[in-house]
Amino acid sequence: MRTSRPTLISTFPRRGGFSVRTVLVLFVVLAALASMGYVFLAPMSAEGTPFTFRILTSLLGNDDEAVAEAPAVEEDAESGASLEEGAVEVTEYTGEDDSLISLLGSNIADEESAAQVARSLAAVIKQSGKKTFSPTTTLAPDTRCSITMDGKGKFLRTTVELDPSNVFHAVSENGIIRSWKEEVVLDFKPEVVTIRMDNTFIDSVLKAGETKELAGELGNKVFKWDIDFQSESFKGDICRVLVERRYADDRPSGYGRVLCAVYDGKKTGRKTAVLFNGTYYDEKGQELKKESLRSPLGITLRVTSKFGQRFHPIYKRWKHHDGVDYAAPRGTPVWAIASGTVTFAGWGNGYGNYVCVRHDNGTESRYGHLHRFYVRKGQRVKQKDRIGLVGTTGDATGPHLHFEFRTAKGKLADPLTLQAKMTASVKTVAAPLKGRFEQVAQERLRMLDTQIASTEAIERAGVRLR
């Protein structure tokens, strides 16, 4: 929220030497217009600059002066407007050693465009007080970045949130990158949000009155190792979230931290996440982070063909499907689900552009029909590194990712079931901090349950809160 606000000013042209008759005519005309409900206001420019609004100049005998038209006002890129048709929005969180150039380069197909955006943002960040900042400066872990591209993969805009008080934007305007810092007066209040699954996860979050930002926090950060929202969420599932709602000048302006979340699902069972010392744990104090992501793509995507026998859309016969197909727009980033070494990157006949990654635990993941890939044989990759882009190469009827999974013994496995069984890391809350963790977890879960009980009581009385 901008701290400065434009002031509406109505400016009329000054005249000299009017006759009494002219003044009376003007007065009568204005009085008639006022009685009809007309109101004249000065139009404002996007920067808050008033423009003179001249009216009825011909009545004053000055036909040589044209009436000034109000200039078109372009909608600000940070206004929260809906995405353009065909546009793709990706929300990323930095990992180890990530920088602006690596973060943007992992999602913007054109490398020069990514570098241009990174340089523009870095210059503004440097001007804001970080004197040694550059496009290659390492960002703090879990720095949030949303990037929007049009249907052809061309950069439209991005937002980088170094922290709640340091939010930076960049937009492409006629091929020129414009960057600026968002000036906000911040306040955070913990609030409980209840999300009832109805359609897709994002649609359900929006129906609850929240935004894609919260959906991204839950799907790409809090529960990204525990829940595949494309295959494991069902109508009737409930997700309850204790989140810091961010306010700017007492008006809602996004979110802070997700302090606690509980997902109750038909397939997932009860999944709990409690934030403690910057890390999410379950209610027993086990870290949620696992050795593998649940999906190689974002939460806005869907499964179109599962593992097992199916009627092949091209060969027109029943054939075993060795993996899972995820529908996604062409150019969507494809992530490595876990750290490992690339064992193949090239053309795989029916698979088109094809990448195989051997993971540190001996399992192997495979990614097919890629539009292009960014890795080579023998290269080390980290979990959630971009290895390619969704495409239609090989035997494909439309843009999608074919994703396969093999066990350490080389046997085919259903990615949706095998990944769900992967055990969590052995990391738990350090022994000296267990008492404090239990106190924090109980307090936040109690806040969640208290608000839930109040909400359910109100709804039983027949009052809908949203």
C-alpha positions in Angstrom: 0.0 0.0 0.0 1.5 3.3 -1.0 1.8 5.7 2.0 1.2 8.8 -0.3 -2.3 9.4 -1.8 -3.3 11.6 -4.7 -5.6 14.5 -3.9 -8.5 15.3 -6.3 -8.3 18.9 -7.5 -10.8 20.5 -9.9 -9.3 23.5 -11.8 -11.4 25.8 -14.0 -10.0 28.3 -16.5 -9.9 31.9 -15.4 -11.4 34.5 -17.7 -11.4 38.3 -17.6 -13.9 40.9 -18.8 -17.0 38.8 -18.8 -20.3 40.7 -19.5 -23.1 40.4 -17.0 -25.1 38.6 -19.7 -22.4 36.0 -20.2 -22.0 35.4 -16.5 -25.8 34.9 -16.2 -25.9 32.5 -19.1 -23.1 30.5 -17.6 -24.7 30.4 -14.2 -28.0 29.2 -15.7 -26.3 26.4 -17.6 -24.3 25.2 -14.7 -27.4 25.3 -12.4 -29.3 23.2 -15.0 -26.5 20.6 -15.2 -26.2 20.5 -11.4 -29.9 19.8 -11.1 -29.5 16.8 -13.5 -26.9 15.3 -11.2 -23.7 16.1 -13.1 -20.5 16.3 -11.1 -17.2 17.5 -12.6 -14.0 16.2 -11.2 -10.4 16.7 -12.4 -9.0 13.4 -13.8 -5.9 12.2 -12.2 -2.7 10.7 -13.8 -1.2 7.4 -12.5 1.3 9.4 -10.5 -1.4 11.6 -8.8 -0.8 14.8 -11.0 -4.0 16.8 -11.6 -5.0 17.7 -15.1 -7.1 20.8 -15.9 -10.6 19.9 -16.9 -12.0 22.6 -19.1 -15.7 22.8 -19.8 -18.1 24.8 -21.9 -15.3 26.9 -23.4 -17.4 27.4 -26.5 -20.1 29.2 -24.5 -17.5 31.8 -23.5 -16.7 32.6 -27.2 -13.2 30.9 -27.3 -13.7 28.2 -29.9 -10.0 28.1 -30.6 -9.5 26.2 -27.3 -10.1 22.5 -27.5 -11.6 20.5 -24.6 -8.8 18.5 -22.9 -9.5 14.8 -22.8 -8.6 12.8 -19.6 -5.6 10.7 -20.3 -5.9 6.9 -20.2 -4.8 5.5 -16.8 -2.9 2.2 -17.0 -3.7 -0.3 -14.2 -0.7 -0.7 -11.9 1.0 -4.0 -12.1 0.7 -4.5 -8.3 -3.0 -3.8 -8.2 -3.8 -7.5 -7.9 -5.7 -7.7 -11.2 -6.4 -11.1 -12.7 -3.8 -12.6 -15.0 -4.0 -11.9 -18.7 -5.5 -14.8 -20.7 -2.9 -17.5 -21.2 -0.5 -16.0 -18.7 1.4 -18.3 -16.3 2.2 -17.2 -12.7 4.9 -19.0 -10.8 5.7 -18.5 -7.1 9.2 -19.6 -6.1 11.1 -19.7 -2.7 14.8 -19.5 -2.7 17.0 -22.4 -1.7 20.7 -22.5 -0.9 22.9 -20.1 -2.8 20.0 -18.7 -4.9 20.3 -15.2 -6.3 18.1 -12.9 -8.4 19.8 -14.1 -11.5 19.4 -17.8 -10.7 15.8 -17.4 -9.4 14.7 -15.4 -12.5 16.8 -17.5 -14.9 15.1 -20.6 -13.6 11.7 -19.4 -14.7 12.2 -16.9 -17.6 13.1 -18.9 -20.8 14.9 -16.0 -22.4 18.2 -15.6 -20.6 18.9 -12.0 -21.7 15.4 -11.0 -20.5 16.0 -12.7 -17.1 19.4 -10.9 -16.8 17.8 -7.6 -17.7 15.1 -8.0 -15.0 17.7 -9.1 -12.5 19.9 -6.0 -13.2 16.9 -3.6 -13.0 15.7 -5.0 -9.6 19.3 -5.2 -8.2 19.8 -1.5 -9.0 16.6 -0.5 -7.1 17.4 -2.8 -4.1 20.9 -1.3 -4.0 19.4 2.2 -4.0 17.1 1.2 -1.1 20.1 0.8 1.2 21.7 -2.5 0.4 24.9 -0.9 -1.0 26.7 -4.1 -2.0 23.7 -5.8 -3.7 24.0 -7.2 -7.2 22.1 -9.7 -9.4 24.4 -12.5 -8.1 24.1 -11.6 -4.4 22.9 -14.7 -2.4 19.4 -14.2 -1.1 18.1 -15.4 2.3 16.5 -18.9 2.2 12.7 -18.9 1.5 12.8 -15.5 -0.1 9.5 -15.3 -2.0 9.4 -14.4 -5.7 6.3 -14.4 -8.0 6.9 -14.3 -11.7 4.3 -13.9 -14.5 4.9 -14.7 -18.1 2.5 -14.4 -21.1 1.3 -17.4 -23.1 4.4 -17.4 -25.2 6.8 -17.4 -22.2 7.6 -13.7 -22.4 8.2 -11.9 -19.1 5.4 -9.6 -17.8 6.1 -8.8 -14.2 7.7 -10.1 -11.0 7.6 -9.3 -7.2 10.5 -10.2 -4.9 9.8 -10.0 -1.2 13.2 -9.9 0.6 11.2 -9.4 3.8 7.7 -7.9 4.6 9.1 -4.4 4.7 11.3 -4.8 1.6 9.1 -5.7 -1.4 10.3 -4.9 -4.9 8.4 -5.0 -8.2 9.5 -5.1 -11.9 7.2 -4.9 -15.0 7.8 -4.9 -18.7 6.4 -1.9 -20.4 6.8 -1.8 -24.2 10.0 -3.9 -23.9 11.4 -1.7 -21.1 11.9 -3.0 -17.6 10.6 -0.7 -14.8 11.4 -1.5 -11.2 10.5 0.1 -7.9 10.2 -0.5 -4.2 6.8 -0.8 -2.5 6.6 1.6 0.4 4.2 0.2 3.1 3.5 0.8 6.8 3.2 -2.8 8.1 1.2 -4.4 10.8 0.7 -8.1 11.4 -2.3 -9.8 13.1 -2.7 -13.6 13.6 -6.0 -14.7 12.0 -7.5 -18.1 11.4 -8.6 -19.1 7.8 -10.8 -22.1 7.1 -10.5 -23.6 3.5 -13.1 -26.2 2.5 -12.1 -28.2 -0.5 -14.6 -27.9 -3.3 -12.9 -27.8 -6.7 -9.1 -27.4 -7.1 -7.0 -26.3 -4.2 -6.5 -22.8 -5.6 -10.2 -22.4 -6.4 -11.0 -23.4 -2.8 -8.6 -20.9 -1.4 -10.1 -18.1 -3.5 -13.6 -19.2 -2.5 -12.6 -18.8 1.1 -11.9 -15.1 0.3 -8.1 -15.5 0.3 -5.6 -15.2 -2.6 -3.2 -17.3 -4.7 -0.4 -16.0 -2.4 -1.7 -18.0 0.5 -2.3 -21.1 -1.7 1.4 -20.8 -2.8 2.5 -20.6 0.8 0.6 -23.7 1.8 1.3 -25.8 -1.4 4.9 -24.7 -2.2 6.3 -24.2 1.2 4.3 -25.6 4.2 2.9 -28.9 2.8 5.1 -29.3 -0.3 6.6 -32.5 1.1 3.4 -34.0 2.6 0.5 -33.3 0.2 0.1 -33.5 -3.6 -2.9 -31.2 -3.9 -3.6 -32.5 -7.5 -4.1 -36.1 -6.6 -4.7 -36.2 -2.8 -7.2 -33.4 -2.1 -10.9 -34.2 -2.3 -14.2 -32.3 -1.9 -15.0 -32.0 1.8 -11.4 -31.9 3.0 -10.7 -29.0 5.3 -7.5 -27.0 5.8 -7.3 -24.6 8.8 -4.6 -22.0 8.9 -3.2 -19.7 11.5 -1.6 -17.0 9.5 -0.2 -13.5 10.1 -2.3 -11.2 7.9 -0.4 -8.2 6.8 -2.0 -4.8 7.1 -0.8 -1.6 5.5 -2.5 1.6 6.8 -5.1 -0.7 8.5 -6.1 -2.3 5.2 -5.3 -6.0 4.3 -2.1 -6.2 2.2 -1.1 -9.9 1.9 0.3 -12.3 4.5 3.2 -12.7 6.8 4.2 -16.1 8.2 1.9 -19.2 8.3 2.3 -20.0 12.0 0.3 -23.2 12.0 -1.8 -25.2 9.6 -3.9 -28.4 9.9 -5.2 -30.3 6.8 -7.8 -33.0 7.4 -8.4 -35.0 4.3 -10.0 -38.3 3.2 -6.8 -39.6 1.6 -4.1 -37.6 3.5 -5.5 -38.0 7.0 -4.5 -35.3 9.4 -1.4 -33.3 8.5 -0.1 -30.7 10.9 2.5 -28.0 10.4 3.9 -25.8 13.2 6.4 -23.1 12.5 9.3 -23.0 15.0 12.6 -21.3 14.6 12.0 -20.8 10.9 11.3 -24.5 10.2 8.0 -26.5 10.0 7.5 -29.5 12.2 4.6 -31.8 12.9 2.9 -31.7 16.3 5.4 -34.4 17.6 8.4 -32.2 16.7 9.5 -34.0 13.5 10.7 -31.8 10.7 8.4 -31.9 7.7 11.1 -31.6 5.0 11.6 -34.8 3.1 14.1 -36.1 0.6 11.6 -35.8 -2.3 9.0 -33.3 -3.5 5.5 -34.6 -4.0 5.3 -33.1 -7.5 7.8 -31.9 -10.2 5.4 -29.0 -11.0 3.4 -26.3 -9.2 0.1 -26.7 -7.4 -1.9 -25.1 -10.1 -1.6 -28.1 -12.4 -3.5 -31.4 -12.7 -3.0 -35.1 -13.3 -4.5 -36.2 -16.7 -3.2 -39.7 -16.9 -2.2 -42.0 -14.0 0.1 -45.0 -13.7 -1.1 -48.3 -15.1 -3.1 -49.6 -18.1 -4.8 -47.0 -20.3 -6.1 -46.6 -23.8 -3.3 -44.8 -25.6 -4.5 -41.6 -27.3 -2.1 -41.9 -30.2 -1.7 -45.7 -30.8 -5.4 -46.3 -30.1 -4.8 -49.5 -28.1 -4.5 -50.5 -24.5 -1.0 -50.0 -23.3 0.7 -49.7 -19.9 1.4 -46.2 -18.8 4.8 -46.2 -17.0 4.3 -42.9 -15.3 2.0 -40.0 -14.5 1.0 -37.2 -16.9 0.7 -33.6 -15.6 -1.1 -31.1 -17.8 0.6 -27.8 -17.9 1.1 -24.8 -20.2 4.0 -25.0 -22.5 7.1 -23.4 -20.9 6.1 -24.2 -17.3 9.3 -24.9 -15.2 10.0 -28.6 -14.4 11.8 -29.2 -11.1 14.0 -32.0 -10.0 12.1 -33.7 -7.2 15.3 -34.5 -5.2 19.0 -34.0 -5.3 21.0 -36.3 -7.6 23.0 -36.7 -10.8 21.7 -36.4 -14.3 22.2 -39.8 -16.1 20.6 -38.9 -19.4 19.5 -35.7 -21.1 18.6 -36.0 -24.8 16.0 -37.4 -27.2 14.1 -40.4 -26.0 12.1 -41.4 -29.0 8.4 -41.3 -27.9 9.4 -39.4 -24.8 10.8 -36.5 -26.9 13.3 -34.4 -25.0 13.9 -36.6 -22.0 15.9 -36.2 -18.7 16.7 -38.9 -16.1 18.0 -38.1 -12.6 19.6 -40.7 -10.3 19.0 -39.6 -6.7 21.3 -40.1 -3.8 19.1 -42.8 -2.3 19.3 -44.9 -5.5 15.9 -44.1 -6.9 15.5 -42.5 -10.3 13.0 -39.9 -11.7 12.4 -39.3 -15.4 10.9 -36.3 -17.2 9.5 -36.5 -20.8 8.0 -34.4 -23.6 10.1 -31.4 -22.5 10.1 -28.3 -24.7 13.8 -27.9 -23.8 16.1 -29.0 -21.0 18.8 -27.1 -19.0 21.0 -29.9 -17.7 23.6 -32.3 -19.2 24.7 -35.9 -18.4 26.8 -36.0 -15.2 25.6 -32.8 -13.8 24.6 -32.5 -10.1 21.2 -31.0 -9.4 19.5 -30.0 -6.1 15.9 -30.5 -5.1 13.7 -28.1 -7.0 16.4 -27.1 -9.5 14.8 -26.2 -12.9 15.8 -29.0 -15.3 13.5 -28.2 -18.2 10.3 -26.7 -19.5 7.0 -28.5 -20.3 6.5 -29.1 -24.0 4.9 -31.4 -26.6 8.0 -33.2 -28.0 7.7 -36.9 -28.8 4.4 -38.7 -28.7 2.2 -36.0 -27.2 -1.2 -34.7 -28.1 -0.8 -31.5 -26.1 1.6 -29.8 -23.6 2.2 -31.9 -20.6 4.9 -33.6 -18.5 5.4 -37.3 -18.4 6.9 -38.2 -15.0 8.3 -41.6 -14.2 9.7 -43.1 -11.0 11.9 -46.2 -10.5 13.0 -47.8 -7.2 16.6 -48.4 -6.2 16.3 -51.8 -7.8 15.2 -50.3 -11.2 11.6 -51.4 -11.0 8.8 -49.1 -12.2 6.7 -47.6 -9.5 3.6 -45.4 -9.3 5.0 -41.9 -8.5 1.8 -40.9 -6.7 1.9 -43.8 -4.2 5.7 -44.4 -3.9 6.5 -40.7 -3.1 3.7 -40.6 -0.5 5.5 -43.4 1.4 8.8 -41.7 1.5 9.9 -41.3 5.1 10.6 -37.9 6.6 14.0 -36.9 7.5 15.2 -38.0 11.0 15.6 -34.4 12.1 13.6 -33.4 15.1 13.5 -30.4 17.4 16.8 -30.2 19.3 16.5 -31.6 22.8 17.1 -28.3 24.7 14.3 -26.7 22.7 11.6 -29.4 23.0 9.9 -27.8 26.0 9.7 -24.5 24.2 8.4 -26.1 21.0 5.7 -28.0 22.8 4.5 -24.7 24.5 4.5 -22.9 21.1 2.7 -25.8 19.3 0.0 -26.1 22.0 -0.6 -22.4 22.1 -1.0 -22.1 18.3 -3.1 -25.2 17.9 -5.3 -23.9 20.8 -5.8 -20.6 18.9 -6.7 -22.6 15.8 -9.2 -24.8 17.7 -10.8 -21.9 19.6 -11.4 -19.9 16.4 -12.7 -23.0 14.7 -15.3 -23.6 17.5 -16.4 -20.0 17.3 -16.8 -20.1 13.5 -18.7 -23.4 13.6 -21.1 -22.1 16.3 -21.8 -18.9 14.2 -22.4 -21.0 11.1 -24.8 -23.4 13.0 -26.8 -20.3 13.8 -27.3 -19.7 10.1 -24.8 -16.9 9.6 -22.3 -17.2 6.7 -19.0 -15.5 7.4 -18.0 -15.4 3.7 
